[in-house]
Amino acid sequence: MAASNLSGQIADFAQAVTTSDTASNQYTYLYVGGSGNVSVIPEGSDTAVVYSSVPAGQYIFLRVSKVKATDTTATNIVGHR
């Protein structure tokens, strides 16, 4: 298997996510510490996407402009960029 270039996925910043339906919180990817649903607005979109039943310890590799409070039930989410 050929080596892949992961340089675009290496974060130099991480913080606990405070979900909000109004405030922008841009991240390259998310870590979900406690299982549940995660509602996000993908970068370049205005439409929410809900990841249902995300298990604890999983990553969501998607550039997001918001992690919404509405419909997010997962806990201990960490945003990276």
N, C-alpha and C positions, 0 to 999 in steps of 0.2 A: 504494500500500500504506500502510495506517495505521501510525503509529508505535506501538510497543509499550512498555509500562512494564517496564523492566529493573531497577528499583530493588530488587526482591527477589533479584536475582542478582548484585548488586554486592557484592563481598567487602571487608571491612576487616581481614581476618586471613588469613594463609597460612602453612603450615608443611610441611616434609617429613613424609610419613606413615611411621610405623613400624607395619607390619602386626602384628596380634595377634589370636589367637582368643579371648582373654579380656578384654583391656583395652578400655574404651570409647574411641572416638576419633570424635567427632561432627563432621561436616562438611556444608555445604550443597551443595557439588559438588567433584569431583575433577579434576585434570589428570593425564594419564598421559604421562610423558616417554619411557618405553621400552616398546615393544609387548609384549603378553602378555595373560594372563587377569587379571581383577580380581574378587575375591570380596568381597561386601559384605553387611551386614545393613541393609536399609532401615529408616529411622526408623519406629517403630510396628510392627515385625515381629520375629519370632524366627527367620525362615527366610532362609538365605543365598541370594543371587542371584549367579550367576557371569556376568560379561560376558566372552565368549570372543573371543580374537584382537583385542583393542583395539589399533588402530594407534598408534604414537608420535605425540604432539602432539594427541591427542583429549581432549575433556572428557566427563565423565559428570555430567549434571545430575540429581542425585538426592540427597535428604537421607539421610545414612547415620549409623548409630550405631556401626558397626564396619567396619573394612577388615581382613578376615581374612587371616592368614598362610597358612592352608590354602587351596590352589587359586589363590592369587595368584602369578602369574609375571611380571607387569609390573613395571617398575622406575621409579625417579624419579617416584613419585607425590606430588603436592602437594595437600593438603587446604585448602579455602577455607571461610570462614564469615564 
